[in-house]
Amino acid sequence: MSREFLSRYTSLGVGGEADVTIVKNTDDLCYKSGDTVIGRGTNVLVSDEGVRGRVLVMRNVGAEWQDCRAVVESGTPLAALAREACSRGAGGLEWATGIPGSLGGAIAMNAGAYGGETGNVVEWVTVLTERGEVTVGRQSLRFGYRSTAGLPSGIILRAGLVFGRRSAEELTVKSEAYDRARRASQPYGRTAGSTFKRVGNVGAGYYIDKAGLKGFAVGGARISEKHANFILTDGASAADCRALIDMVKLEVYAREGVKLQEEIKYVGEF
């Protein structure tokens, strides 16, 4: 464990100090209530004040394949897993080859894109709780839009995934098409991905753009001119990002009568 700035471990590049433990091997890992767990830090906004208690950064990587099934460690990068699945002719994650983040985070929030969701391929999940490891089967999990219910409090260690048999060439072509569409529509730079959830079937970016907020900035945080649901940072603080988020919510509600809800998660005290 070492005292480090969490900005090193978040895609936004913001976040104060905390007692950080990099987890590469989960054999002797324990979980205590109050621990904070992050993966690749791609869907979080960490406070400038840092985080109290221990922060576990999951870097446990690996996958064991058997035909169209795999047991995958939670710290495995989602994009790399998706590319491997495509190359094996295992369908179900082809939408994710360009998405940053880890499998554990993707399961916890049921990450998805282009009509696909992580929950579609999850067979079981093993979680380390204060009392030890607990494995939860798919029948006990409820996957919703950017949410997963039924997981106990603790650390996602690994998951069993089941895929559909497809042509590897077909999956690769499809994943490359998704990646091109993503690059064409989303900004490049420091970002946490989509800031807000959809409103019904309408993307939040539509309302933010309609409110005339593209390019608006608070300190080093600004709304992308390319995609209004993305916040880009350049020397920003977490306070800049939070102020910009709050301003967007107020403006969109005042102008459009729409209440936006964050997709990103706040970590630490704001």
C-alpha positions in Angstrom: 0.0 0.0 0.0 1.3 3.5 -0.8 0.0 7.0 -0.6 -0.7 8.2 -4.2 -2.8 10.6 -6.2 -5.8 8.8 -7.7 -5.5 11.0 -10.8 -2.9 8.5 -11.9 -5.6 5.8 -12.1 -8.6 7.7 -13.6 -9.3 8.4 -17.3 -10.2 12.0 -16.4 -6.8 12.5 -14.8 -8.3 14.0 -11.6 -8.4 12.8 -8.0 -6.7 13.5 -4.7 -4.6 11.3 -2.5 -5.5 7.9 -1.0 -3.9 4.8 0.4 -3.7 2.7 -2.8 -3.2 -1.0 -3.2 -2.6 -2.4 -6.7 -4.2 -5.8 -6.8 -2.6 -8.2 -9.3 -3.3 -11.5 -7.4 -6.5 -12.0 -5.5 -5.5 -15.2 -3.6 -4.7 -13.4 -0.3 -7.0 -10.4 -0.8 -9.5 -9.4 1.9 -12.4 -7.0 1.8 -13.4 -4.7 4.5 -16.4 -2.4 4.6 -15.3 1.0 3.6 -12.8 -0.2 1.0 -13.1 1.6 -2.4 -12.7 -0.5 -5.5 -11.9 0.8 -8.9 -10.8 -0.9 -12.1 -9.4 1.2 -15.0 -11.0 4.4 -13.6 -13.0 5.2 -16.7 -16.4 5.8 -15.3 -15.6 7.7 -12.1 -15.0 11.2 -10.9 -12.7 11.1 -7.8 -12.8 14.0 -5.4 -9.9 16.5 -5.1 -9.9 15.6 -1.4 -9.1 12.0 -2.2 -10.7 9.0 -0.6 -10.6 7.9 3.0 -9.6 4.3 3.7 -8.1 1.8 1.4 -8.5 2.1 -2.4 -8.0 -1.2 -4.3 -7.1 -0.8 -8.0 -7.9 -4.1 -9.7 -5.2 -5.2 -12.0 -5.9 -9.0 -11.9 -5.8 -10.0 -15.5 -6.4 -13.3 -17.2 -8.9 -15.6 -19.0 -9.4 -19.3 -19.3 -11.3 -20.3 -22.4 -13.1 -23.5 -23.2 -14.9 -23.2 -26.6 -17.4 -20.4 -26.2 -17.1 -20.1 -22.5 -14.5 -18.2 -20.4 -13.6 -17.6 -16.8 -12.2 -14.1 -16.7 -10.5 -12.1 -14.0 -12.2 -8.8 -13.1 -9.3 -6.5 -13.8 -9.0 -7.7 -17.4 -9.5 -4.8 -19.9 -12.9 -5.1 -21.5 -11.6 -4.1 -25.0 -8.9 -6.7 -25.0 -11.4 -9.4 -23.8 -13.8 -8.4 -26.6 -11.1 -8.6 -29.3 -10.1 -12.0 -28.0 -13.7 -13.2 -28.1 -14.1 -12.0 -31.7 -11.0 -13.8 -32.8 -12.3 -17.0 -31.3 -15.7 -16.6 -33.0 -17.4 -16.0 -29.6 -20.2 -13.5 -30.1 -21.6 -11.1 -27.6 -19.0 -8.5 -26.9 -18.1 -7.3 -30.4 -19.6 -3.8 -29.4 -16.9 -3.4 -26.7 -13.6 -3.6 -28.7 -13.2 0.1 -28.4 -14.4 0.6 -24.9 -11.9 1.3 -22.1 -12.5 -0.1 -18.6 -12.3 -3.5 -16.9 -14.6 -6.4 -16.9 -15.5 -5.9 -13.2 -16.6 -2.3 -13.8 -18.5 -3.4 -16.9 -20.4 -6.0 -14.9 -21.1 -3.7 -12.0 -22.7 -1.1 -14.3 -23.9 -3.4 -17.1 -21.9 -1.4 -19.6 -23.2 -1.5 -23.2 -23.3 0.1 -26.6 -24.9 -0.4 -30.0 -27.6 -2.6 -28.5 -25.3 -4.9 -26.7 -24.8 -5.2 -22.9 -22.3 -6.9 -20.7 -25.0 -8.7 -18.8 -25.9 -10.6 -22.0 -22.8 -12.8 -21.6 -22.6 -13.2 -17.8 -23.2 -16.7 -16.5 -22.0 -16.1 -12.9 -20.0 -13.7 -10.8 -17.7 -14.3 -7.9 -17.5 -11.6 -5.3 -15.2 -11.3 -2.3 -17.3 -10.2 0.7 -16.3 -9.6 4.3 -17.2 -13.2 5.0 -15.4 -14.7 2.0 -16.1 -15.5 -1.6 -19.7 -15.7 -2.8 -20.6 -16.9 -6.3 -23.9 -15.4 -7.7 -25.6 -17.1 -10.7 -27.3 -15.3 -13.5 -30.7 -16.3 -12.2 -30.0 -14.1 -9.1 -28.8 -11.1 -11.1 -31.0 -8.4 -12.6 -29.3 -6.4 -15.4 -30.8 -3.1 -16.2 -29.8 0.0 -18.1 -26.4 0.9 -16.6 -27.1 -1.1 -13.5 -26.8 -4.6 -12.1 -28.7 -5.7 -9.0 -28.2 -8.8 -7.0 -24.5 -8.5 -6.3 -23.4 -8.6 -2.7 -21.2 -5.8 -1.3 -17.6 -6.6 -1.9 -15.0 -7.0 -4.7 -15.9 -8.6 -8.0 -13.1 -11.1 -8.5 -14.0 -13.0 -11.7 -16.9 -14.0 -13.8 -18.0 -16.9 -16.0 -19.0 -15.7 -19.4 -20.9 -17.6 -22.1 -20.9 -16.5 -25.8 -22.7 -17.5 -28.9 -20.8 -19.3 -31.7 -20.3 -17.0 -34.6 -17.9 -16.5 -37.5 -14.7 -14.9 -36.3 -14.5 -12.9 -39.6 -18.1 -11.7 -39.2 -17.5 -10.6 -35.6 -14.3 -8.8 -36.6 -16.0 -6.9 -39.4 -18.8 -5.9 -37.1 -16.5 -4.8 -34.3 -14.4 -2.7 -36.7 -17.5 -1.0 -37.9 -18.5 -0.2 -34.4 -15.0 1.2 -33.7 -15.2 3.4 -36.8 -18.6 4.8 -35.7 -17.2 5.4 -32.2 -14.2 7.3 -33.5 -16.4 9.4 -35.8 -18.8 10.4 -33.2 -16.8 10.6 -29.9 -14.0 12.9 -28.9 -10.4 12.0 -28.3 -8.8 13.0 -25.0 -9.2 12.7 -21.3 -12.8 11.7 -20.7 -14.9 9.4 -18.5 -17.1 8.4 -21.4 -20.8 9.3 -21.3 -21.5 11.7 -18.5 -25.2 11.3 -18.3 -27.7 8.4 -18.9 -30.2 8.4 -21.7 -33.5 10.0 -21.1 -36.0 7.3 -22.3 -34.7 6.5 -25.7 -33.0 9.8 -26.3 -29.3 10.4 -25.6 -28.5 13.1 -23.1 -26.1 14.7 -25.6 -29.2 15.7 -27.7 -30.6 17.8 -24.9 -27.2 19.3 -23.9 -26.5 20.3 -27.5 -30.0 21.7 -27.9 -29.4 23.8 -24.8 -26.4 25.3 -26.6 -23.8 24.0 -24.2 -21.2 22.4 -26.5 -17.8 23.9 -25.8 -18.9 25.4 -22.5 -16.1 25.2 -19.8 -15.5 25.5 -16.1 -11.8 25.8 -15.4 -10.1 23.0 -17.2 -13.2 20.9 -17.8 -15.3 21.5 -20.9 -18.2 19.9 -22.9 -16.9 18.4 -26.1 -17.8 20.2 -29.3 -17.9 16.8 -31.0 -20.3 15.0 -28.6 -22.1 17.0 -26.0 -22.4 14.1 -23.5 -18.6 13.9 -23.0 -16.6 16.1 -20.7 -12.9 16.6 -21.6 -10.3 17.7 -19.1 -7.1 19.7 -19.6 -5.6 20.5 -16.2 -9.0 20.3 -14.6 -9.8 19.6 -11.0 -12.6 17.4 -9.8 -14.3 20.5 -8.6 -14.3 21.9 -12.1 -15.9 18.7 -13.5 -18.5 18.6 -10.8 -19.4 22.3 -11.3 -19.7 21.8 -15.0 -21.9 18.7 -14.5 -24.2 20.6 -12.0 -24.4 23.6 -14.5 -25.4 21.3 -17.3 -28.1 19.7 -15.2 -29.5 23.1 -14.2 -29.4 24.5 -17.8 -31.0 21.5 -19.5 -33.8 21.5 -16.9 -34.4 25.2 -17.2 -34.4 25.2 -21.0 -35.7 21.8 -21.9 -37.6 20.7 -18.8 -35.5 17.5 -18.7 -33.7 16.1 -15.6 -30.4 14.5 -16.4 -29.0 11.7 -14.3 -25.3 11.0 -14.1 -23.9 7.8 -15.5 -20.5 8.4 -14.0 -20.0 7.6 -10.3 -18.7 10.0 -7.7 -15.8 8.6 -5.5 -14.8 10.5 -2.3 -16.4 13.5 -0.7 -17.8 16.4 -2.8 
